[in-house]
């Protein structure tokens, strides 16, 4: 059974129950449930307009929630006093599409933004930490002094990933990390994400349309549709799931090609 939830005693980093979101009179998510195991890479897929990015934003508090609960690392993600919420926000990092870097700051200054918000560190310490994050994502030291407009698309994504790692969080949210990259760059970015997840013991919540990414780095994949998570399992398990969109996604020409390449 490809259920989106895990047993109550499972070691979960993220637990969502009965989530309801919407805009105006429109309801987008209708009692959505989802669990993400601690230490796993979970991919989220779904058709255009299914609410993948809205779900991520709701989980991290950037989108109002009409009903439901969110637990992150065992803590209430939607309620609590200011101090509790501030502590919880240090538990995750976010990489938005195309990096979403501040154009008026250098790459190093972008990486230091979370440090300035949550930590009280000397300037030289923040500079050293930013340099470490650059190395972790495979960027050269000189990239730190550049502005986002001076970087290629792939380098901006790596810089965005470096900023997401700034506070050494146990949980990362990645929104379309390989979108817009050529196949070689996308494969290299997939390898980097998997390496970081394994070496740093990260939990990853990853939104993507890229079948190659799902196959290369995701432990499980959740399928979003009809306002809920339709199924959650490995790629091989989902191939046998009897839902038209899932069958078309994994069984269409691109899906078959990606699976044949893996084979």
N, C-alpha and C positions, 0 to 999 in steps of 0.2 A: 504494500500500500504506500503510495507516494504522498503521504500526509505532510503538510507544512510545519507541523508541530512535533516536538520531541517529548519524551517522558518528563514528568515534573522533576525527577531527580537527575536529569541530564545536566552536564556541565555546559551551560549556555552563556554566551557573551551578550546575546540580544534576544529578547522575548517580546513579541508583539501579540496582543490579544484584543479582538473586537474593535480594530481601528476603523474609524469612520472619518473621512475627509471630504471636502467638496468646496465648490465656489458658487456663491449665491444659492440659487434653487437647485443646482446640480450636485448630486452626490457622486463622488469618484470612487472611493474605497468603501465597501459595505461590510463591516464586521470582519476585517482582514486579520488573519492569524499567521504568524511566521516565527520560527526559531532559527538562530544561527549558533552552531556549536562553537565553543571556545577553541581557537586554533585552526579553524577551517576557512577555506576560501569559498564563499557562496556567491554564485552568479545569479543575477536577476534579469530575466528577459520578459518581453511582452510586446504586443503590437503598439504602433504609434498611438498616443492618446490614452494608453492604459494606466498611466500614472506612476511610472517607475521613478522619475526624479522627484515627483511630489511625495511619494512614499519615503524616499530617503530624507527629504527636507522635513517631513513631519516627524520622523524618528529623531532627528537632531535638533528639533525645536524651531526650525525656520518656517514651518507651515502650521497654521492653526489646526487643531484636532477637535472634532466634534464629539467624539466618544472613543473609549478604548483605553488601553494601558500600554506603556512601553517601559521595559526594564532593561537597563544597560549595566552589565557587570553586577547584576543583582540589586541595582539601585533604581528608584523611580525616576524615569526620564522626563516625565511631564509635570511633576509637582515637586514640592520641596522649597525650602527657603533659598535666598540668594546664595548663601555660602555653599549649600549642598549642590545647587545647580552649577555653580562655578567649579567646584571640585569635579563634578561629573563631566563637564565639558573638556577637562584635561585628559579624559580617558579615551578620546577619539581624535583622529585627524581626518580632514576632508580634502579630496582632490576633485575640484569641479572640472567641467569640460574645458579643454584648452588651457588648463592651469588656473584661470581666473586670477591672474597676478595683478597687483597694483602697478599701473603703468608708470607712475611717477616715482617709484622706488626701484632701486637696483635689485638684482636677484637675491643678494645677501640680505638686503634690508627686508625683502619680502619674507624670507625664511625667518627673520628675527621678529616678525610681527607677533606671532603667538607667544614668543618668549617675553616680549615687552608687556603683553597683556596679562600673563599669568605668573611671571617670575620676576624677581628683583636681582638681576645679575649685572656684573660689571661689563662694560662695552667689549673689553678684550675677550671675556669668556663667551659672550654671545657671538662674536666674530669667529672664534674657534669652533663653536658648536655649528654655526652655519657652514663653515668649511667642511666639517665632518659630514654634514648632511649632503653637501654637494658631491663628496667622494662616494657616499653610499648609493647615490642614484646615477653615478657614472658621468658626472659633469666635471670638466676641468676646473682648476682653481680660478682661472681668469674669468669664468662665467659669472662669478659672484659680483664683479664690478659692472657687469653689463645691465642694461635695461631690458625688460621683456620684448620690446619692439626690435631689439638687436639679435634676438634668438630665433632659431628655426622653430617650427611647430613642435617637432619632437623634443627639442631642448626645453621649450616652455612647459611641456607636459612633465618632463623630469624635474624642472624647477618647482612646479606645483606639487609634485610628489615629495620633494625635499621639504617644502613648507608643511605638508601634512604630517611629516615625520618629526617636525621640529621639537615637540615635547616628548618624544619617545612614547607615543600612546600605544596601548595594546590592541586598539581597534581602529581600522581604517575604512572609510567610505570612499569609493572611487566611482565617479560618474563618467562612463564612456571613455576609459583611459586610452584606448587605441584609436578612437574615432579620428579620421582625417590623416592617419599615418599610412605610408606605403607598406606593403607586406613585409619587407625586410625590417623596417623600423618597428612595426607592430609586433613582430615575432621577438625582437630584441627587448621590447618593453614588457611583453608577457614573461620572458625569462627573468627579467629584473624583478618584476612583482613576485613571481614564485620564489626567487632566491631570498628576497627580503622577508617574505612570509615565513619561510622555513628557518632562516638564520635568526630572525628577531622574535619568532614565536607569535606572529601577528594573527589576528582574526580579520578577515577581509569581507566586506559587503560590496559587491562589484556589479554595477549596472553596465550592460554591454549588449550590442547587437552582433558582435563578432563571434561567429561559431568557432573560429580557430582559437580565440581566447578561452572560450568555454571548455574546449577540449584540452587545451594545453595546461591550464592552471586551476580550474575550478574543481573542488571536491564534490559539490552538489550544485544543482541549478534549480531555482524557483521560477515558476512560470506564472506571470501576472495576467489576469484577464477577468472580465465580468465583475470587476470590483473586488476581487479576492485573489489569493494564491491558489491556482487550480491544482498544482502538483509540485512536488519538490523531491528531487532525487538525482542520481547520476545521469550523465548523458545517455548511457546505454539503457537505463531504466525508463527515461522519458521517451525514448524512441518508440516504445511499445504502449505509450499512454494514448488512450482513445479520445482525443480531442482534435477537432479539425485544424485549429491554428498550430498546435504542437506537431501534428503529423506533417503539415505543410512546411513548418520551420525546419524540422530535422530531416524530413523525407524529401524536400524539394531539391532542385539541382545543386544549390550551394551547400545545403546540408549534406547531401550525399558526397559531394566532392571533398568537403572537410573531413568527413568520417573516413573516406577512402584514403586520404592523405595520412591520417593517423594510423590506419591499418597498415 
